[in-house]
Amino acid sequence: MKLPRGRLDKSRVVTDPRDTLADVLDRELTGYAVFESQETLLLDGEGRGVITFTDGVPVLAYHTGTDRGGPPALADLAIPGPYHVSLYALDAADLESAHEAADLRVPPGMPAERLGGDPALADSTRRAAPEERLSTPEDDATTTANGAAEQSAVEAFLDDAEKIEAIKQQARSEARERAQEWDF
């Protein structure tokens, strides 16, 4: 996903992405947020999560490490924090071409539910969303065509064997390092 360089509005470390999503909604930010997880910052993990917003409502999600967009990108980003988050402001016209990428779209309340675990924030976000964003088949308050509920972030994470194996390897490596430090 290519985005024009925005004006840096805020850059900080947060323990919960919910804080950033609520702030963006409250300020009705148009632009994007770049999320770098602790894994990326400290352990040479790959990739960043990018979420775009129009008037504080999420529109697109993309993960640079996995090259996935939309709901799968949120699953890639749904790992324990803290996160370094940078918010960039842009004019709505600068985001128009990026927002045409249907495969990167996320339903308005999905980031609040999957990253922040906050149904109330998700409801507030849906209320702030334009009507045409809520009437899409991908609306996060609906179910899939066969009637099954959408896959949760936890389910998507558990289905990603590669990510689970990477976490296991990381934990083993950290355990070995600690054992050596403590002369075990």
C-alpha positions, 0 to 999 in steps of 0.5 A: 500500500502506497500512502503519501507522507502525512504530517506527523501529528503524534508519536508515542508508545502505548500498551493498548491500541484501543487508546490510539483508536479512541483518540483518533475517533475523538479527534476525527483524524483523517490520515493514518496510524503506523503501529510497530509492535514490541516484537518489531522494536525489540526482537527484530520482528518484521513489519508494521501495521498501517490503518487509514482513517477518514474523520476518525473512522478506520477505512484500510488496514495493511501489514507490511511484514506479511503483505496482507490487507483488510481483516487478515492484517488486523490479525497480524497486528493483534499481538501483545503490546506495547506498540510505538504508534505514529499518527499522520494527518492527511487531506482526505483527497490524498487518501482517495486513491488508496481508499479505492483498494477494496481488498484492504478495507476493514469494517468501521468497528473491526479494529476496535474489536480485534485490536482493542477488544472494546465493543463500546468503542466499536459501536461508537466508531460505527455510529460515526461511520458514513451510512454507505460504509455500514451497508456493505456486506463486510460490515463487522456487525453482520455474519458471513453468507453461510450464517457463521460469525466472522473469525475472531482475531484469536481464531485467526491468530491460532490458524497461523501456524507460522506465527505460533511457531515463531513465538515458540522459537522466540520463547525458547531463545529467551528461556535459554538466554535467561538460563545462561544469565542465571547460571542454570 
